[in-house]
Amino acid sequence: MPELPEVETTLRGIAPHTLNRKVSNVIIRQSQLRWAIPDNFVELINQRELMGITRRGKYLLFEFLHGFALIHLGMSGSLRIVDSVTPHNTHDHFDWVFDEITLRYHDPRRFGCLLWIEGKPHEHKLLAKLGPEPLTDEFNADYLFKRTRKRSQAIKQFIMDSHVVVGVGNIYANESLFMSRIKPIRKAGSLSRKNCEDLVRDIKFVLARSIEQGGTTLRDFVGGDGKPGYFKQQLLVYGRGGDKCTECEKALKEIRMMDRTTVYCVSCQK
């Protein structure tokens, strides 16, 4: 699934080609995604200028004068810039045409969405209860320490809850907890303030580094320019169950938590 760094990478890839340009055509090939694309969506943005693109969690918001288009990439979706003469392939579900170039949405599993929002987008039901952005000052050690008090939930599951903080997906939770030397199955409420300081620092570091390198390549993710991300080659624990720990050289342990792969070092992470 594309996570926060992949979505941010997508935003940065498509913005230079589409901002402050008029949509010259809209093509909907498949309207039945996670939720149906509104019947009037073509007329909502056709011949309208795209004024801004922002991200909230893993959602992309495309601002027009009269409202916002909201896109989520789902499990396997991607947005790419292609030449407008490029033939579409299977699972290319919609195009926004900007004369010579096209913003194309590809999604084999069709778990993504394209919706329309009028009014304040952050009050929309999909966005209203999201936690703070992890790379902002709002997400800090004091905040995390207060939120973890008396919580018996495993810390890995806790930081992956989008109501606590957005965008810390499975890969980045594994990596951040390893760097912080915190065992992923440890109860959230048992973390000290120092643990929270370390974890916030490392979450920010891992996400920022992944964004700089273009996201994490897993399965078929590509950025807005069609190029894959390159963060996977620098992963310290995720996908390395049974391999030697880069710190102590003991075998990394792999378990399942909430049906997700979890890898950690039984020696380094306490």
C-alpha positions in Angstrom: 0.0 0.0 0.0 1.3 3.5 -0.8 2.1 5.1 2.5 2.7 8.8 3.5 6.1 9.1 1.8 4.8 7.5 -1.4 1.8 9.9 -1.4 4.0 12.9 -0.7 6.4 11.8 -3.5 3.4 11.5 -5.8 2.3 15.0 -4.9 5.7 16.4 -5.6 5.9 14.6 -8.9 2.6 15.7 -10.4 2.4 19.3 -9.0 4.9 20.9 -11.4 3.0 19.6 -14.4 -0.5 20.4 -13.4 -0.7 23.4 -11.0 -2.3 26.5 -12.3 -3.4 24.8 -15.5 -6.9 24.2 -16.9 -8.3 20.7 -17.2 -9.1 20.3 -20.8 -10.8 16.9 -20.7 -11.8 14.3 -18.1 -12.1 10.6 -19.0 -13.7 8.1 -16.6 -13.3 4.5 -17.7 -14.3 2.9 -14.4 -16.4 4.7 -11.8 -16.7 1.9 -9.3 -13.7 2.3 -7.0 -13.9 1.9 -3.2 -16.8 4.4 -3.5 -18.4 5.3 -6.8 -17.0 8.4 -8.5 -19.8 11.1 -8.5 -21.9 11.0 -11.6 -21.3 14.7 -12.3 -17.6 14.6 -11.6 -16.6 15.3 -15.3 -18.6 18.6 -15.3 -17.2 19.6 -11.9 -13.6 19.9 -13.0 -13.7 20.0 -16.8 -12.4 23.4 -18.1 -11.5 24.4 -14.6 -8.2 25.6 -13.3 -6.3 23.4 -10.8 -5.3 25.9 -8.1 -3.5 23.8 -5.5 -2.5 20.3 -4.4 -2.0 19.4 -0.7 -1.8 16.2 1.3 -3.6 15.2 4.5 -2.4 11.8 5.8 -2.5 9.5 2.7 -5.2 11.6 1.0 -4.5 14.1 -1.8 -6.6 17.2 -2.1 -6.9 19.0 -5.5 -8.2 22.5 -5.1 -10.5 24.2 -7.6 -12.3 27.5 -7.2 -15.6 25.8 -6.3 -14.4 22.8 -4.3 -11.8 20.0 -3.8 -11.3 16.7 -5.5 -10.1 14.1 -3.0 -8.0 11.1 -4.1 -6.8 8.1 -2.1 -4.5 5.6 -3.8 -5.9 2.6 -1.9 -3.8 -0.6 -1.8 -2.3 -0.5 -5.3 -3.1 2.8 -6.9 -0.8 5.3 -8.5 -1.1 8.7 -10.2 1.3 9.2 -13.2 2.0 12.0 -15.7 1.9 10.6 -19.2 1.8 12.1 -22.7 -1.8 12.6 -23.7 -1.4 10.4 -26.7 -0.3 7.4 -24.6 -2.8 4.6 -24.9 -4.4 3.5 -21.7 -3.8 0.1 -20.2 -6.0 -2.2 -18.1 -6.7 -0.7 -14.7 -6.2 2.9 -15.9 -9.5 4.1 -14.5 -9.5 7.8 -15.1 -7.6 10.6 -16.8 -7.4 14.3 -16.2 -6.1 15.8 -19.4 -4.1 19.0 -19.4 -3.7 19.5 -23.1 -0.4 17.7 -24.0 0.0 15.8 -20.7 -2.4 13.7 -18.7 -2.7 12.8 -15.0 -3.6 9.1 -15.1 -4.9 6.9 -12.3 -4.0 3.3 -12.3 -5.4 0.9 -9.6 -5.6 -2.9 -10.2 -7.4 -3.6 -6.9 -9.8 -0.6 -7.1 -9.5 0.3 -3.4 -8.7 3.9 -4.1 -11.2 6.7 -4.4 -12.1 9.9 -6.2 -14.6 12.1 -4.4 -15.7 15.7 -4.5 -15.8 18.0 -1.4 -17.5 21.3 -1.1 -16.8 23.5 1.9 -13.9 23.0 4.3 -12.1 19.7 3.3 -10.6 19.0 6.7 -14.1 18.8 8.1 -15.0 15.9 5.7 -15.7 12.7 7.5 -12.6 11.0 6.1 -10.3 13.7 7.3 -11.9 15.2 10.4 -10.6 12.8 13.0 -7.1 12.2 11.7 -4.2 12.8 14.0 -1.4 15.3 13.5 1.0 15.1 10.6 4.2 13.4 11.8 6.6 15.9 10.2 5.0 18.9 11.9 5.7 20.4 15.4 2.3 19.3 16.5 3.6 15.7 16.7 6.1 15.9 19.5 7.3 13.9 22.5 4.9 15.6 24.9 2.0 14.8 22.7 3.0 11.1 22.3 3.7 10.7 26.0 0.3 12.0 26.9 -1.5 9.9 24.3 0.2 6.7 25.5 -0.7 7.0 29.2 -2.6 4.0 30.5 -2.7 2.4 27.0 -2.2 -1.3 26.9 -2.1 -1.5 23.1 1.2 -2.6 21.6 3.3 0.5 20.7 3.6 -0.6 17.0 -0.2 -0.8 16.6 -0.6 2.5 18.6 1.7 4.6 16.3 0.0 3.0 13.2 -3.4 4.4 14.3 -4.2 7.3 12.1 -6.2 8.9 14.9 -3.0 9.1 16.9 -0.6 10.2 14.1 -1.1 9.9 10.3 1.2 8.2 7.9 3.2 5.8 10.1 2.6 2.7 8.0 3.9 -0.8 8.7 7.3 -0.4 7.1 8.0 2.9 8.8 6.8 1.7 12.2 9.1 -1.3 12.0 12.1 0.9 11.1 11.4 3.7 13.6 11.0 1.2 16.5 14.2 -0.5 15.7 16.1 2.8 15.6 14.5 3.8 18.9 15.4 0.4 20.5 11.8 -0.2 21.5 10.2 -3.7 21.1 7.1 -3.4 18.9 5.0 -5.6 21.2 5.7 -3.4 24.3 2.7 -1.8 25.8 2.3 1.8 24.7 1.6 3.0 28.3 5.0 1.6 29.5 7.0 4.1 27.4 9.0 6.7 29.3 9.2 10.3 28.2 12.7 9.5 26.9 11.3 6.6 24.9 8.7 9.0 23.4 11.4 11.6 22.5 13.4 8.9 20.7 10.5 7.5 18.9 9.2 10.8 17.7 12.7 11.8 16.5 13.1 8.5 14.6 9.6 8.5 13.1 10.4 12.0 11.7 13.8 10.9 10.5 12.6 7.7 8.7 9.7 9.4 7.0 11.8 12.4 5.9 14.5 10.2 4.5 12.1 8.1 2.6 10.4 11.1 1.1 13.9 12.4 0.0 14.6 9.1 -1.7 11.2 8.8 -3.4 9.3 6.5 -1.2 9.5 2.8 -0.7 9.3 0.4 -3.6 7.0 -2.4 -2.8 5.1 -4.4 -5.4 4.1 -1.8 -8.1 4.4 1.6 -6.5 5.7 4.4 -8.7 5.8 8.1 -8.1 4.1 10.8 -10.2 6.9 10.7 -12.7 6.6 6.9 -13.2 9.8 6.2 -11.4 10.0 3.8 -8.5 11.0 4.8 -5.0 14.4 3.8 -3.6 14.1 3.6 0.1 13.7 -0.2 0.3 17.4 -0.8 -0.2 18.1 1.0 3.1 15.6 -0.8 5.3 17.2 -2.1 8.5 14.6 -4.6 9.7 11.4 -4.7 7.5 11.6 -7.7 5.1 14.7 -9.0 6.8 13.3 -11.6 9.2 16.0 -14.2 10.0 18.8 -12.0 8.7 21.5 -10.6 11.0 20.8 -7.5 12.9 22.9 -4.6 11.6 23.9 -3.7 15.2 24.4 -7.0 17.1 24.4 -9.5 14.3 21.9 -11.7 16.0 19.0 -13.1 13.9 16.1 -10.7 13.5 12.7 -12.1 14.7 9.6 -12.0 12.5 6.1 -12.3 13.9 2.6 -11.3 12.8 0.8 -8.5 14.6 -2.8 -7.6 13.4 -2.0 -9.7 10.3 1.0 -7.5 9.5 4.6 -8.5 9.3 6.6 -7.3 12.2 10.4 -7.7 12.4 12.6 -6.7 15.4 15.8 -7.6 17.2 15.2 -9.4 20.5 18.6 -8.2 21.7 18.6 -4.5 20.7 14.9 -3.7 21.2 13.8 -3.9 24.8 
